[in-house]
Amino acid sequence: MKLLVLISGITLSSIVINGCVIGAIYQSFPLTPPLGLELVQKSTNQIEARWWGNNSENYFSGYVIFISTNSNDIYKDRNSTNHFDKPYLNNSSGGLPTVIAPISIITRDFSFTITSLPNGSNITTNITYYVGVASYSASRRTFSPLSNITNITLTN
């Protein structure tokens, strides 16, 4: 009987310890999503995306901008942490994140001027564009859930 109690105690301790470790890893893994995304028309072929960010995670790399003329491309699975199937903009070096940002506990404002879609076609008037932003970790290849999703139709 004492052996059974000892084994049960060891098993229970193992479950509690493993559960805490897994819980700690899971809780610290997600990235904080950006807030307050706004879109502003800068010209007939430029959209400025503005948002607030605060990412103190040591694996944070920056922000990825998602844009499409089809709202379903952006809204689908917006709370996921895997957005590689969504149309996103690369940075000037051709990689991610779109906007490289420092790790910070201070909330800062960010902006990015969008001139083309991920497929290379230029932004034009009289078309509605849907945009969302996510925090990104290059080392872990994961995203935060998307920010609020907003849209804009450029005019002449």
N, C-alpha and C positions, 0 to 999 in steps of 0.2 A: 504494500500500500504506500509506504514511504517513497519507493522508487517511482510509482505512478504520479504521486503529488510532485516530486522533484521534476519529472519529465514534463508534467503539465505546467509547472511554474516556469521552466526554461522555455517551453513553447510559447506561453503567454508573454513572457518578457521579450522573446524574439519578435513576436507579432507587434507588440507595442513599440519596440525600438525601430523595427522596419517601417511600421506605419508612420511614425514621427519623421523618419528620414525621408520617406516618399512624400509625405505631406509637406515637409519643408522644401523639398526640391520642387514640387508642383507649384506651391504658393510663390516661390521666388522666381520661377521661370518666366511667367508671362511678362510682357512689356506693357507699360502704361500707354494707352492710346492718346493721340493728339486730340485737342479740344477746339471748338469754335471755328471750324473751317468756314471761310468766306471766300467767294470768288468775285473778282472785280475785272471789268473789261478795261484793258490798258489801251488797246487799239482795235482795229477791225480784225487783227490776226494774233492777238495776244491776250491771254488770261492770266491774271495774277492770283495765285492761291495763297491765302494767309491763314495761319493757325497758331495755336499756343501749344507748347510742349514742355514737358518736365519729365525727364528720364534719368533716374539715378542708378539704373541697373548697370552693373559692371560689364555686361555683354552688349549694351546698346551701341548701335552704329550710326543711326540717323533715321530719316523718314523716307517712305516710298509713296509716290503719288500715283494714283490709279485714275485713268480717264477713259471714257468711252462715249459714243453716241447712243449706245444701247444701255438703258438703266439696269437691265437684268445682269449685265456683265459686272456691275459694281455691287448691287444689292445682294446678289446670291452669296450665301454663307458669309455675310459681313462680320459675324462674330467669331469666325474661325481664326486660327493662328497660322494658316497655310493659304496664302493668296497668290501663289505662283500661277494659278490658272486665270487670274484676272489681268487685264491689259494695264501694264505699268510702264512708267518712264524710267529709263536708266539715267545715270549721271553722265557727265561729260567724258568719262573714261569708258563708258559702255557697261558699267556694272551697277550694283545696288550698294547702298541706298541712293535714291534720287538726290536727296539733300543730306550731306554728311553733317552730323551735329555732335557736339561734345556731350559727354555725360554731365548732368547737372541736376542739383536739387532745387534750383531756382527756375520758376516758370518763365519762359522766354517766348517772344513772338518770332515766328519764322515766315518766310515768304519764298515763292518760287514762281518765275514767269514761264508759263506754258505756251509754246508756239507750234507744237505738233503733237500728233497722236503717237502712240507706241509703234504703229506700223509705218511711221515716217510721213504720213500725209499732214499737210498744214492745217492749222486752225482757220476756219472761215466763218463768215457771217451767216445768219439765218439757219444755223444748226444748233441744236441743244446738246450741250456736253455735260456729262455726269462725272463728278469728281469725288474721291475719297482719299484719305491719307492714313497711313499706318506707321507705327514705330517699327523698326527693323533691327534684327541682330544678324550681322554677317557671319559671326562665328558659329551661331546655332541655326542659321538659316530658318528663322522664324519671325513672325510678325505679331503685332498686337491686333486686337480687333480693329476694324476701321473706325475712323472718326465719324462724325456726322457726315452724311452724304448730301451734297448739294448740287445744283445745276445752274447753268447760265446759257443764254442764247445771245451771241454777239450780234450787234446791229451796226449799220453804217453810220 
